[in-house]
Amino acid sequence: MSFETTATIANFGGKLLKLAHQSKVTTTQMKLNLFLPGTASSSKPAPVLFYLAGLTCTGDNGAEKGFFQAAAAKHNIAVVYPDTSPRGLNIQGEDESYDFGSGAGFYVDATKDPYSKGYKMYSYITDELPSALFSSFKELDGSRVSITGHSMGGHGALTLFLKNPGKYKSVSAFAPISNPSNCPWGQKAFGGYFGEDKKDQWAAHDATELLPKFPGDTDILIDVGTGDNFYKQGQLLPENLEEAAKKAGKGVKVRYQDGYDHSYFFISTFAADHVEHAAKYLK
Ligand SMILES: N[C@@H](CCC(=O)N[C@@H](CS)C(=O)NCC(=O)O)C(=O)O
């Protein structure tokens, strides 16, 4: 599957590519950004960090405001910034709310009509997109891949890692939705994408439920700002994940960052730490 490169932007000694391609699973054109460090070549392919963005975002937010490329260039890591949902499926109501439909795919494969038509972000991110990228860009090393994300994308990073042991070398998250079955954002999304089958379908995409079932130990880095209004409103629930980790004897380090909010000012402050966390496992 071939990509169209719509822009090539010099950045931190490497380049940021703006890409578009046709997706079979979403049935739409999908856009994304790809940062290639200057050192990456077909003879020395770079390991890859996926950054999954949050509600209302596209692949541009992280690339423009996350400040990942500076640290990624230093560690010779490529960064992939996918979109957060299909665009333009013309499902009725798809564009009506900021936390469901467009910009809010939740990194799941919807099973409920009408969203089951193309809201397949789980298959897109875990399978179709990496296969397409690794066959098109020989500068990428598809055997060394890590994942991180913010908010809804933090939920995506955690659940994709926990559901696919061995696929990702490491995971970290910024202000992740850590227990979606128990917060308003998650309940709205899972109800709309899966229906009411909480025991199977909801639990299968909930980091707090998945963590105890993960084979082997984990080393999960999470940052949450204490000034984050969504944290204060109970949308993120990192304590539930910490509690599950404690009970199951798994490694989860949540750093509560004093005074930081939910924005990209928070993400950019700690981006280098998350790239370094991935770099430890991508060497
Ligand atoms: N628009 C929503 C907020 C959504 C929001 O904060 N989204 C986060 C991710 S969950 C984000 O990164 N927004 C885009 C940005 O800050 O660049 C509201 O009005 O409450």
Ligand as a Chemical Component Dictionary entry (heavy atoms), coordinates in Angstrom:
data_LIG
# 
_chem_comp.id                   LIG 
_chem_comp.type                 NON-POLYMER 
_chem_comp.pdbx_formal_charge   0 
_chem_comp.three_letter_code    LIG 
# 
loop_
_chem_comp_atom.comp_id 
_chem_comp_atom.atom_id 
_chem_comp_atom.alt_atom_id 
_chem_comp_atom.type_symbol 
_chem_comp_atom.charge 
_chem_comp_atom.model_Cartn_x 
_chem_comp_atom.model_Cartn_y 
_chem_comp_atom.model_Cartn_z 
_chem_comp_atom.pdbx_ordinal 
LIG N1  N1  N 0 -12.561 20.155 23.555 1  
LIG C1  C1  C 0 -12.660 19.466 24.808 2  
LIG C2  C2  C 0 -11.322 19.198 25.344 3  
LIG C3  C3  C 0 -10.669 18.093 24.619 4  
LIG C4  C4  C 0 -9.245  17.979 24.997 5  
LIG O1  O1  O 0 -8.721  18.552 25.957 6  
LIG N2  N2  N 0 -8.551  17.204 24.221 7  
LIG C5  C5  C 0 -7.201  16.941 24.511 8  
LIG C6  C6  C 0 -6.998  15.450 24.409 9  
LIG S1  S1  S 0 -8.094  14.587 25.495 10 
LIG C7  C7  C 0 -6.281  17.613 23.519 11 
LIG O2  O2  O 0 -5.135  17.249 23.420 12 
LIG N3  N3  N 0 -6.798  18.596 22.766 13 
LIG C8  C8  C 0 -6.079  19.196 21.675 14 
LIG C9  C9  C 0 -4.963  20.126 22.028 15 
LIG O3  O3  O 0 -4.833  20.566 23.187 16 
LIG O4  O4  O 0 -4.134  20.408 21.124 17 
LIG C10 C10 C 0 -13.420 20.309 25.792 18 
LIG O5  O5  O 0 -13.835 21.367 25.403 19 
LIG O6  O6  O 0 -13.619 19.875 26.929 20 
# 
loop_
_chem_comp_bond.comp_id 
_chem_comp_bond.atom_id_1 
_chem_comp_bond.atom_id_2 
_chem_comp_bond.value_order 
_chem_comp_bond.pdbx_ordinal 
LIG N1  C1  SING 1  
LIG C1  C2  SING 2  
LIG C1  C10 SING 3  
LIG C2  C3  SING 4  
LIG C3  C4  SING 5  
LIG C4  O1  DOUB 6  
LIG C4  N2  SING 7  
LIG N2  C5  SING 8  
LIG C5  C6  SING 9  
LIG C5  C7  SING 10 
LIG C6  S1  SING 11 
LIG C7  O2  DOUB 12 
LIG C7  N3  SING 13 
LIG N3  C8  SING 14 
LIG C8  C9  SING 15 
LIG C9  O3  DOUB 16 
LIG C9  O4  SING 17 
LIG C10 O5  DOUB 18 
LIG C10 O6  SING 19 
# 
